[in-house]
Amino acid sequence: RWMKFEEKVEDSGERWSTPHIPALPLHSLFQLRMCLQKATMLLDLDAPSFKEIIDKALSGQPEEAELQPELRERLAALLLRQPRHQPTKSLLQLLAELGLSPCRGKAKSWSEPGAQLSETPLKEQLRNQFKKKVPLGAEAAHVAVGEVEFLEKPFAAFIRLRRGVALGSLAEVALPSRFLFILLGPRAEVKAYHEVGRAMATLLTDELFQRVARQAEHREELIAGMEAFLDELTVLPPGKWDPSARIPPPSCLLSPRRRTTVHPPDQQSHSNGDMAAAGDRAGLGHPRSREELERTGRLFGGLLRDIRRKAPWYGSDFSDALHPQCLSAVLYIYLVTVTNAITFGGMLGDATANMQGVLESFLGTAFAGSIFCLFSGQPLTILSSTGPVLVFERLLFSFSRDHSLDYLEFRLWIGLWVAFFGVVLVATEASHLVRYFTRFTEEGFCALISLIFIYDSLKKMLSLADAFPINWQYRLDNITSYSCVCNLSSPGGRARGWGGPKVSVRDPSSLPALSPQPPTAPARLSRTQCLGQGGHLLGTSCQYVPDVTLVSFLLFGGTFLSCTALKRFRSSRYFPAGVRKLVSDFAIILAILASCAVDAALGLETPKLLVPSELKPTNPARGWIVFPFGANPWWVCLVSAVPAVLVTILIFMDQQITAVILNRREYKLQKGAGFHLDLLCVSLLMVITSATGLPWYVSATVISLAHMESLKKESATSAPGEHPEFLGIREQRLTGLAVFVLTGVSVFMAPVLKHIPMPVLYGVFLHMGVAALNSIQLTNRVRLLLMPAKHQPDLAYLRHVPLRRVHLFTVIQLLCLALLWVLKSTMAAIIFPVMV
């Protein structure tokens, strides 16, 4: 059978082979062409049953090839017999047959030998598991070839029905049929018949030949379509490969459109595929060529165009979220967002004397994120505080303290100016500058943010060694010297013992020294001596081992590896496709639950996720509303415009670079982007967050990429051997909205969230950083630097660009990335988006 690729029934007759690319003898294609030139050709035949099709095919022969009436009857009776099929069975069916086979003998086939074709589908056809692989709207083609002893010359017919007709039990699954090819002949040529049939089946699975076969009105057009197929053939020389080898299907196939644009073989034999390169470049379009970034020349023209573009999709932005995959995305991004809010909230609290803390970070994230998801142009974007904003907040607070200015009021005026400048940028369509962002810029920014995620997750884990120090001098034999009592019972029933200072198991850092002290009492014995003299150990820390840091690192690494392995489970060979897809969609949640279960089973007090439990400002000296006048001189509102210009540039670059990355053509987004609308939402949110003393927010690159990765859509049905086709992203507003609403109510979920270990969440952060880093071309080109040329993969750009230029481009990118990293690590980090 063929569906994209060829499958054969193995010699045992009980299973289908693995799908493979059909390897055809060249001679069989020439014989097929001769058959089509002489065969009975019935195009757009209108027949409701297989019997009527056979009758018309036998009666429509030319006079010189017409069969005798007796032969026609015998041939019709032969063709109307029920064919034997090899059904595709599930694992449960195979196990059931295995269990019943000792009692019932060999399983029966679909039909007894000599049975007539049924006009209605058999129950085996309707229950065949193979139908799950067939896409909607598919039609069947039937190829019947073989030897017949009563024929003296071959009989061939090619039939195309006017419309798809269900031909009873003829097909393996109940599908409407469109094409039939029959080739029967005398003995001694059975192998030739078989190969011609394989050639015909291969032709009918070719998309370009299918178009010709459906539209052809004459025999010559059909043969011309076959000639076009022959023009694309590539011949493998004999003796250089094994014809019995099965060539596995490739990971991706050329589309029919790209196949029609390539040069004929004689024109591209020495050109190294220039036309194919043009096709590759056309397929990898850049956002800057899209109409979202074209100037209209009118005030707010780009914004109005964004609104008109997104408004028709607003209803579907909620209905498209009704899918189990969205639940997985919500839980995954929620935990990441909460962890990120706690991290940045803690750092903001340290930088601003708790004028902005963890609670303000939670409320700001929930409010700003929810508003953005409801009204933005690209609701898949996740808002968050960023490093450059944190650096600016630290500088602004230090400046306000040194000059006796009220920090929150000064910050309010800066936020108002930033919002004003942002509206001006939207009005003048400044977002069209995004057209000049190149792959170099995008990859540098994405790589830097990804490396920051990786670095911060590792840094957080290494800091656990300070809170939970590893006691290298610990010796199990000297446990009684730490906080344990050896109890020796005397013959008179009296007990004597010595107890060292009690040390809490909950605070391993409180052990002042782990070197044993010299014995000062006769009963101060080692663990071995105590047990050897019949004593026993008393104390809560006799079994204590200082392993919190070790277990935390195991949870950290285990979570990262579990996330990676479960995400790749979709392409595994184990379990049915539905199970693999479900596990892959919920990979992050399953990894977190597994790690939390391991932590609960061990019972160690690893650091846990702690969220605020009260709705009150972190600093009691501030309120929830910041007034614009009263605490600072009047001229502060004017001077604030100067730092606001710097913050505006920072926000614009950070927001728009992230928007460009998220709106790449390779994500196949169908609802369009909204660069101007997104910038307007971020600018207006600056007013509210500044007036309430909440953090400022902008698009978070890595979290947004993780959000999109968790919403990837793939084809539900795929042919055996064919990789599921990437269909795009599940574009909707509900997952982001749910994430931010849950973040807001996390204050009331503290009793549940406190059971999640922080090392587990740091492992998720590491997975996000690595996944985002692997999604850019820079990572592949860095790997090329370490590979010998003969081991390098067959990448499209390596076919058309000299390797030394690829390496030079990569080295320049790495040097710029190193410069940005150094810049990020200094107080000049505030201008790093401009440097990008």
N, C-alpha and C positions, 0 to 999 in steps of 0.2 A: 504494500500500500504506500501511497505518497500523500503527504500533506506538508508542503515545503521541502521535506527531505524524504529519502527512501527508507523504508523499514522492510525487513524480510523475516519470514517465519523460520526459526532455526531448525536444524536437522531433526531435533527431537519432536518438532511439530507442536510444542506446547507453549512457546513464548515468542514474542516479537524481539527482533534484534534492536540494538541501539540505533537511533536515527543517524544517518550518514549521507554524505553527498554522493549521488549516483555517479559511478564511473562507467561510461558507455563506450563500447567499441565504435570507432569511427565508421566502420562498414555498416553497422546497424542503422545509422542515421541515413546513409545513402540508400539502403534498402527501404527504409521508411518513406523516403522521398519518391522512390519508384512506386511503392504501394499507393501513395496518395495520388500519383498521376494516373493510375489505372483503376483505383478502387471505386466502388459505388459511393457517390457523394450525395447525401441528402441534407440540405441546409434549410433550417427553419421548418422542420417537419412538425406537423400538428397531429400528435397521436397521444391518446390518454393512457395507454397501457403498453407493457413491454411486448406482449404478443402482437399487437398491431404494428409496433415498430419493426419487429422481425419480419412480419409478413410484407411490409412495404419495402424493407431492405432487400429481401429475396426477390421480390417481383420487380424491383427497379433496376435490375442489372442490364447492361447493354446486351444487344443481341448476340454478339460474338462470344460473350462470356456467360450467357444464360445457362443455368443449370436445368437438368431434367426434373420434371415434376416429382418423381420419386426421391431424388436427391434433395430437393427443396424441403420436402416433408421430413425427411430424416434429419436434415440440418436444423430445421425449426424445432423439432422435438429435442435435439441435443442442446440447443441454445436456451430452451425454456426449462431446462432442469435447474433445480435449486443449487446454487454454488455453495461450496463449503467455506466457512469463514473461521478465522482464529479470533475468538472474542477477547477483548481486553477486560481482565477481571481484577477486582480489588483484592487487597491482602486478606480481608475477611472471607471473601468467596473462595480464595485458594486454600485457606486453612480449613474451611468447612468441607471442601471437596476432599482434602487430604484426610480429614477425620472420617468421612463417609466411604472413602474408596475401599477399605477392607471389607465393608459390608455389601456395597452395591456394585463393586467392580469398577471397570473403567467408565469414566463419565461419557455420556452420550454427546454426539455432535449435534449441531443445530437441526440436521435433517438426516433421514435415512438415505442411503444411496438410491439414486433414480427418482427421488421425490420431485414433484413438479413445483415450479416457482409459485409462491403465494402472491395473490394480488393485494393482500394487506400486510403491513409490517408484523413480524413475529415479535413475541414478547422479549426474546433475546436481543433483538435490535433495539427495542425501547429501553432496555436495562443496561445496554453496553456502556461501560465507563468511559470509553473512548470519546463519546459524544461531548464530554465536558471540555475536551481540547478543541472542539470545532467552533470557530467563531460564528456569530449570528449572521444569517444571510448567506452562508456557504452553500454551494451546490456540489453534487457528486459527478464524477466522470467515470465511466466503466471501460475497461480494456479487457477484451476476451481474446486470448491467443492460444493456439495449440495445434496438435496434429490430429487429423481425422482419417481413418483408414479407408473410408469409402469415397474420398475425394481424389480426383486425379490432378487437379490444378488448384492453386490457392483461391480462396474466397476472401475479399477484403471489403470493408465498408466503413465509412466515416459519417456519423450522423450527428447533427446538431438540432435539438428540439427548439421550437419557437419559444417555449417557456418551460421553466423547471417543472418536472412531473415526478411524483412519487411512484416509483416502480416496484411497489410491494416489498418483497424480501430480497431484492437483488443486491442492495448495498449492505455493507457491514453495519452501518447505522442508518436510521430512518431519516434520509435527506432527499430533497428534490434533485432529480438528475437532469443534466443539460447535454452532456456529450457522451457518445458511445463510439468505440473503435473495435472492430471485429476483424481478426485475421486467423483463418483456419486453412490448413493445407495438408497435403499428403505427408507420409512418414519421411524420415531421414533428414528433415530440416527443422526438427523441434527446437534445437538450440537457437537457430536463426530466428524462428518465430518469437521465442521468448525474449531475445535481445531487442527485436523490433518493438515488441510490446512495452519493454522498459523504456525505450526511446520515446515512444508515443506518450507514456505516462509522464516522463520527465518534461516533455514539451508542454503538456497541459498544466503542469504546475508552475511554468514560467509566466510571470505576469505580463510581459510584453507579448508573448505568443497568445496568451488568453485574450488580449484585446483584439488581436487579428482574427482569432478563431470566432469570437463573438460577432464581429462586424463583417466578416468576409461574405461576399455575395456569389463568388465564383471559385472554382478550384484553383485558378491561377493565383488569387489573392492569398489563399491558404498556403500554397507552396512558396510564395514570396515571403510570407511570415517565417516559414521554416528556413529559407535562405538567410534571412536576417539573423536567425538563431545560430546558424552555422558560421556566420561572419564573426560572432563573438566567442567562438570556441577556442579553448586553449588545449593543445595536444601535449600529452606527456609521452616522451619517447620510451619505447619498450626496453626492458632491461635496466631502467633507472629507478623503477619503483615496483612494488608488489601489487599486482591487480587485485589480489584477494584482500588487500588491506582496506579498511573502511575509514574514509576520510571524515573526521568529526566536523560538525557544522561550525562555522566561524561565529565569533561573538557579535558581529554586526554585518549587515549585508548592504550592498549598494541599492539605493532606491531606483525604481524605473526611470525617474527623471534624470538622475545622474548617469545612468547607463546610456541614455540617449545623447548625452552631451560629450562623451569621450570620443577621441579620434579613433578612426579605424586602426587596426594593429600596424599596418604598414607606415602610418604617419606618426606613431608614438613609440616606435621601437627604440629610438635613440634619444627621445626627448625627456626621459625620466619622468614621464607622466605630468607634463605641464597642464594639460586640460583637467586632469584629475585634481591637481592642486587648485585650479580655479574653482572646481566644484567644492573642494574642502573649504576654501575661503568663503565661498558663497553660503555654505551651510553653517558657518560659524560667524554669523552676523554680529555686529557690535551695536550696543544700545544707542550710540551717538547718531546712527543713521535712521532712527525711528522718528515718527512724526511728533512724539511727545515733547521733543526738544527743539522743534522748529519755532522760530520767532513769528509772532503774528503782527508785530508793529503797533499794537494797541495796548493801553494800560490794562493790566490784569487779563490780557488776552489769553495767555497760557493757562491761568487759573480757571477761566471760564471754559476753556477747552477740556481741562482735566475733569471739571465737574460734569460737563456734558458726556464725557467718555465713561465716567464711573457710575453715573446715576442709573442707567438701565440695568446695571448689574447688582444694584443694592439689595434687591429682594433675594436674589440667588446667593448673595454673600452669606446669608443665614441658612437657607435651605441646603446649600452644598455642604454644610458642616454636619449633616445628619449621617455620619458614618463612624463605625467603631475606631477607625484610625485616628479620628480627631480626639477621641477620649484619651488615647495613648499620648498624643501630642500635648494635650492640656496638662496631664499629670507630669510629664517629662519637663516641659518648659516652666511649669509652676515651681517645681523644686529648684530648678536652676535659678529662676528669678528671685525666689526667696533667699537662696544662699547669696546671690549677688547683692541683694538689698542689704542683707546683714553685713556683708564684707564692706561695701562702700559706706554704709551707715556708720559702722565702727570707725572707719578711717576719717569720715567727715566729722564725727564727734571729737576725735583726737585733734583734728586740724582747727576746729572752730570752738573749742571749749564747750562742746555739747550744745551749741546754738542750733546745730543740725545733728541729729543722732539716728539711731536705728529706727525708732518709731517714725520720725519724719521721713526717713527713707522708705519705709513701708507704705505710709499714706501717700507720699508723693508718687511712688511707683504705681500704686493702684489707681490713683486719680488720673494722672497724666496718661498712663497706658490705656485706660478704659476710654477716655475721650479721643485719643489718637486712633484706636481701633474702630471707633464708631464713625469718624468723620474723615479719616485720612485717605489718600489715594492708593497707598499700598499697605493694607492692614496686616500683612504678614510680618511687618517690621515690629521688632520688640524694642521699646524705649528703656534706657538705663542711664545711670550716671557713668561718666567715663573718666579716664585718667587725667586728661588735660583740664577738664572742668574741676576735678579735685585739686590739681595744682593751683589753678586760679583762685579757688576758694581759700586755700591756705595763704596765698600771697595777699588776698584782699583782707582776710582777718588780721594778719600781722600788720598790714598798713593801717587799718582802722584802729587797732590797739595802740600803735606807736603814735598816732596823731589824734588820739582821744575822740574818735568818731564812732558813732553807733553803727555797728557792722551790718545789722539787718536792714536798717534804713538806707544806708549807702548801697547795699546790694539790691534793694528794691528799685532804686533809680537806675542802676545799671541794667537790671532786667527790663524796665520799661523802655529804655533806649534801645536795647537789643531787639525787643519786639517791634519797635518802630522801624529800625533798620531792616529787620526781616520782612516786614510788610512792603517796604520800599523795594527790596530785592524781588519780591513776588510781583509787584506792580510792573517793574521794568523787565521782567522775564529774565532775570540773571541766571536762572537755572540752565539756560541754553549753553552756558560755559561748560557744562558737564560733557558736551560733545567733544571737548578737547582732552578729556581724561582717557588715557591709553591703557592698554593691558599692563604696561610697566607700572603705572600709578596704582591701578587696582590691586595688582598682585603684591606690590610693596606694602600697601596699607593692610590688606588682608593677612599677609604673612606676619606683619608686626603685631597686630592684635591677637592672632593665633598664638604666637610665641609668648606674648604677655600672659595669656590664659595658662599655657603650659608652665611657664616660669612661676606664676603666682601659686598654682596648685602644688607644685613641688616645694616652693618656699614655705607654704603653710604647713605642709607635712613635716618638713625639717624643723620647724619651730616647735613641734610637739616634743622634741627631745629636751627642750628647756622646761616645759610644763610637766613632762613625765620623764625625768632623766633615767637613762639606762645605767644601772649600777654594775659597773664592770667588775668590781671587787667581790661581788656576791659569791658565796660558797655554800652549797647545800649542807655540808658537814658541820658548818659553824652556825647553823640556824638558831641555836639556843642563845647565841650572843647578841642577837638582834632584838627580838621581842617575843621570846618563847620561854616557857617554864618547864624544867625537867623535874618530874615528881617521882621521888624514890620512896616506896613504902617500907617502913621498918617492921621487924617481926612483931613488935608490940602493938602494931596497928597505927602508930604515929607516922605522920608523913613529914618529911623535911624536903625542902626545895629552895631553889634560888630563882628569882625572876628578874630578868633584866628590865630595863625601862620599856614601857608599853609604847609601841609605835603603830599608828593607825594604818591599816591597809589602804585606806582611801587616799593617803597622801604619801606616795613613795619618795617625794622630794624632801620630806622631813627627816629622812634617815641621815643623821649628821656624818656618820662614817660607818662603813661596812667591814672594817677590819676588826677581827675579834679582839676583845679585851682580855688581859691576863686573868686567870682564875683567882678569885679571892675567897672562895668558899669551897669546902670539900665537894658539895653537890653540883658545882658549876662544871658540868661535863659537856662534851660534844654530843651531837645527836647519836653518833655510833656508840659512844661510851654509855649514854643514858639508856639506850635500848638494850645494850649488852648486859647491863646490870639489872634488868627487869623493870626499869622505870618506863614512864610514858610521858609524852609531851603534852603540855597544857598551854593554850594561848590561841588567839584568833589568827595570828600571822605565821603559825608553824608551817602552813602550806603555801605561804605567800611567795609569789615569784614576780618580780617587777617587769612585766611584759606588756604594759599598755601601749608603749611606742611600737613594739614589734607587731602586735595585733593590729594596731592602727595602720601600719604600712601594709600588712597583709590584706586588710579590708580595702585599702586604697588601690593596691595593685589588682586585687581580685575583682573589684568593681569595674576598673578600666578594661581588664581583659574580658570580663563577662559582657560588657556593653559591646565591645568590638566583635566578639565571637557571635553573640546573638543577633547583631545587626547583619552579619554575613550569613546567617542561617537561612535566609531566603534563597540563596543559591546553593544550598547544601543538597546532597543526594538522598538524604534521609527524610522519611515521613512524606505524606501527601503535600501537594502544593498549598492547600488551604491552611494546614498546620504551620508550614514554614512561613507563610505570609503573616499569620497571626503572631507567631513568636517574634518575627522581625519587627513588626509594628510596635509591639509592646516590649522591645528588647531592653530599653533603659529602665522601665518600671520593674521588669522581672529581675534585672541585675540589682536594683536597689533593694527590692524585697528580699532577695536571696542574701545579700550582704547584711541587711538588718536582722534576718533570722539567725545568721551565724553569730553576729554580735550578741543577740539576746541569749543564744545558747551558751556562749562562753561566760556571760555574766560579768565581764570586766567593765569598769567605769571609763570607757572611752569618751572623749569629748563629744557632746551631743549638740544638736541644733536647738538653740535657745532664741525665742522670739519674745518681744515685749508683750506683757499681759495687761497693761493699763493704757488707756487713751489720755495721756497727758504729755506735755512737752518734756523732752529730755532734760532741758535746763529750766528749772522753775522760774528763772528771772525773765523769761520771755512768754508771750502769749501766742495765740493762733493767728492773729491779724497784725500785720506790720503797717504802721501809719507812716505816710510819706513826709510829714513835717513834725518838728518839735524837738528832736534830739540832736540834729546836725544843723550847721549854718545853711542859709538859703542857697548859697552858691554851689553847694554839693550837688544839687540836681542838675546843674549845667556841666560841672566838671566830670560828672559820671559818664558823659558821652564819650570821653577819651578811652577809658578802659572798655566801654561798651563796643567800640569799633573792633577791638581785639577779640572780644568774646563773640561778636557777630561773625567774624571771619572763621573763628574756631568752630562755631555751630554749623555754619554753612558748609565748610569743607567736610567736617565729620559726617553730617547728615547726607550730603549729596554723594560722597564717595561710597558710603554704605548703600544708598539707593541704587547707584549704578551697578554695584556688585549683585544686589538682589534681583535686579530687573534684566539680567543677561538673557539673551535669546536662548541659550542652552537650557534654561529652565522651562521653556515653552509656555510662558504665561499667556493666558487668553484674554484677560480682562483689562490689560493695559496698565501703564504706570501712572503716577501722579506726582511728578517732581515738585511742581509749584504748589499743589495742594498740601503735600507733606510738609514743605517748608513753612507754609502759612500756619498749619496746626502747631508745629513746634514753636513758632514765634508767639502765637497767642497763648500757648501754655506757659511761656516765660512770664507773662503778666500775672497769671494766677499763682504759680509756684513762688514767684518773688513776693507777692502780696501776703502769702501765708507762711513765708519762711521755710518752704520746702525745697529740696534739691532741684537743680536744673537737669533736664533730661534731653537726650538725643538718641538717635538710632544706635543700637548695640550690634556690631557686625557679627561677632561669633554666635551670639544667642539667636539672632535673626536667621543666620544660616542654618543653625541647628533646628530652628522652627520649620524652615522650608524643607530640610532633609527629612524631618519626621512626617511630612505631608506629601511625599512623593507618590504619584499614581503610576501604576503599571497595568498593562493589559491583563484582563482577567483570564483570557484564553490565549494559549500559544501552541503552535504546532510542536509535536515531539521533536526535541533537539533545538528548538528555537528559544532564544532567551526572551523573557518577557519584555515587551516594548515599553520604554519610558514615555508616558503620556503627558506628563507635566506635573504641576503642583495643585493640590486641592485648595484653590483660592477661595477664602471665606474670611469673615470677621469674627466668628464665634469663638474660635480657639484662643486667640489673643485676648478677647474680652473676658472669657472665662478665667484665663490665667491671672489677669489683673484684678478681677473681682475676688478670686480666691486669695490673692496676695493681701487684699484689704481686710479680709475676714480672718487672716492668719492669726491676728491678735487673740481671737477666741478659740483657736485651734492649738494653742500652746501645749495642752496636755498630750496631744497626739504627736505633734512634731518633735517633741523632746526625746522621742525614742529613735530618731534618725541620727546615726553617727556622722559627725562632720567629715571624717576620712572618706566615707562613702560618697558624699557630695563632692569632695575634692577629686575623687576618681572620675565622677561624671564630668567635672570641669576639664580634666585632662583629656578625656575622650572627645569632648567638644573641640578643644584646641587642636588635637591631632586630626580629627575629621575635617575641620576647616582648612588646615594646612595641606592635607592630601587632596583637597578639591581644586587647588590651583596648579597651573602648569609649571610654576617655578620649582615645586617639589620634584616633579619628574625630571626637570633639567638639572637639578642638583644631583640626582641619582646618576644621570649620564656622566657627570664628572668623574664618578668612581667606577664606571664600567668600561671594560675594553670594547672596542668598536664591534667585535664579532658577537658580543652578548647584548648589545643594545636592542631595545624593542623597535619594531617597525612603525615608528611614529610618522605622522603625515609631514610635519615640518622638517624631519630629517631627510626626507626625499628631495626637498627643494631648496634647503638652506645648507651651506657648507657647515660641517661640524665645528670648525674653529670659530665661526661667527656665532653659533649657538652658545658655545662655551664663553665667548667674550661677553655676550649679552647677559649670561647668567652671572658671571663674575662681577660685572658692573652692578647688577641688581643686588647681589650679596653685599657689596661694599656700601651701597646706599642704604641697605637694610641695617648694616652695622652702625652707620652714622646715625640713623634714626634711633637705634637702640641706645646709643650713647646720649643722644639728645634727650630721649625720654627719661633717662636716669638722672637728669640734672633739673635745676629750677627752670630751665628754658623749655621744659616739656610742654608748656602752654602753647608754643608756636609750632609744635610738631605736625599738626595737620597741614599747616601752610607749607612746611618743608616737604611733605609728601607730594 
